[in-house]
């Protein structure tokens, strides 16, 4: 497997000869709504992210045309504007995102940083509208510390790089990111301690405990594509690809890495991970080839709820 960054900072990943992912800094997605038997049938054509609602009742997938939601065994289109959501991150109190406005919207393009306090039904601009589209954006579930990777400078960020904010994006602090030499492909923020952030790259998985100033390698030797902290803050889950797709859990105290179960993925890999806040044993994963799975037993077994973008109900 090799990783190539083009001149615009876009990430192209090759898994063997079959899987090709092209996304500005790693997060591309969309879903289309089709008519079937008088009811809208939802097809996932790509995936921009993955997150449970704070009450654990809904699993959301952001996309080019709003949000797809899985709840009570069924997929549906979520209420709210059909923005092209990127960098979608859910906290206990709010949702943060970036991307591009829906057709006909009076919002500036790109969206900059936006926030919703009503489960995505409406959105509040927080800044950088018409300037920035952040594809790598993450927040602590309870700390609400925001991190993002900016591919270029803007009116609040003097240069490309990793930034953090503790005031809803009003001010940003650039992190030195010592120890990470490659452009990150994913970010994860500790649920309670906003100083702890993880980044994934084509070279491995890295962890910082000082707000992104210095990173230490946690896993090297193969490309790490996704990461998510457990909501108790004790472990870091990550998806990687060497000769095949893998899913692992790293204990943050002992640094012990445990291999977890993963569905049979043919030239595919884990793109996104999410834990249910109400049912800690339940995890969700989405893959580059648009499969979506649920695990009721913390990654031991997985059940498909979408295959190649087609809902499995």
Order of alpha helices (4+ residues) and beta strands (2+ residues): beta-beta-beta-beta-beta-beta-beta-beta-beta-beta-beta-beta-beta-beta-beta-beta-beta-beta-beta-beta-beta-beta-beta-beta-beta-beta-beta-beta-beta-beta
